[in-house]
Amino acid sequence: MTENLIIFNARLVTPQGFSARKGREMDELLVMDKTTIEVTDGLITYVGPNRGEERDGYYQHYWHYNARGRCVLPGFVDSHTHFIFGGERAEEFGWRLRGDSYMDIMRRGGGIVSTVRDTRACNYIQLRNRAESLLKRMSQMGITTVEGKSGYGLDKDTELEMLRVMRSLAGDEHCRVDIIPTFLGAHAVPEEYRGRTDDYVDFLIRDVMPAVRDQQLAEFCDVFCEEGVFSIEQSRRLLTAARDMGFGLKLHADEIVPLGGAELAAELGAVSADHLLHASDEGIRALAERDVVATLLPLTAFALREPYARGREMIDAGCAVALATDLNPGSCFSGSIPLTFALACIYMHLSIEEAITALTLNGAAALGRAGSIGSIEPGKQGDMVVLNTDNYHFLTYYIGMNCVQATIKGGVIHPNA
């Protein structure tokens, strides 16, 4: 659903451009007071000085919205989530607090495999209802586009069902959030393939990925490239096949050990490499040179009590850095945009301007969408966030608290109560 909308008296805060911002460019925002933004049929058609608008209301085929000097930013883009799943893993969180490692929990039958059991037991309606509830909460924090991954089925039927849920939600005219689907069948090795990882990769390539492609259920293919999960060679084989089938490529890379996932992402020309807590210096340079977006997930490092990814060093090395929440039922049961901003600036040493770019334009680039979303410029979608303040530094200063007053999707205003 789209609307004709004129926002006036706004304090515009936006990166600019139709591709990812790299290195020092990430710190460059256009900040302009007394701004008018016009949205026609869901697309931005004017950004510039006020043109004499004075009142709220409906006039000459446009809704008029007085921002009263408050900040208006591009809608936030959460470019890495796992928001469709069954069950929960609250007990596991307690195990981690006790000191059990992520890999120890996986070896005990917990972790991803636990969620796989619960997700396989859910029906379509159960999965859809929970996901719809999460999308509403995302919208209230200013998210207008989200990437969603499969990967909690690990069999053909459930993987396809998760992706069909995403397609159904994306097609709902009342949906406030655009959904970009990613196939992550290589999220873990299921019980029925234990000890036969190569056979499982063969199964994905032979039986599952062609069905995903033929039914047009996913745009990207991802793999958990990690020690004890999928090796560099197994990941290369899977992603090469995915590329040949027309999928864009993503990687869970160097999250737990420095395996070389960043280097693989650069070699294959992936659109993004995600996590990167233990990416090597060589891997960081390769990401910068090959224009692979480095998607960093500080909430996961926080929840796992792991060192944060070297965001400051990545930007200084010329990388395009994006930020995302990694909302999932295990390692990071949080989709908090406010806390993501705070952790990125406090612990990863990004400036607030860099963090805004990372959660807007660079997040869009990590989904191949920088040409249509991620900044407030003519020709892009009318997706915006109105803060309850004229000071965008509140995004980090108001730690962990939501300062979004309204989310605007395609020109339609969704105020927070």
Secondary structure, DSSP 4 states (H G I P E B T S, - for coil): ----EEEEEEEEEE---SS---GGGGG--EEEEEEEEEEETTEEEEEEE--S----EEETTEEEEE-TT-EEEEPEEE--------S--HHHHHHHHHT--HHHHHHTT-THHHHHHHHHHS-HHHHHHHHHHHHHHHHHTTEEEEEEE--S--SHHHHHHHHHHHHHHHT-TT-SSEEEEEEEEETS--GGGTT-HHHHHHHIIIIIHHHHHHTT--SEEEEEE-TTSB-HHHHHHHHHHHHHTT-EEEEEESSSS--SHHHHHHHHT-SEEEE-TT--HHHHHHHHHTT-EEEE-HHHHHHHT-PPP-HHHHHHTT--EEE-----SSS-----HHHHHHHHHHTS---HHHHHHHHTHHHHHTTT-TTTSSS--TTSB--EEEESSS-TTHHHHSTT---EEEEEETTEEEE--
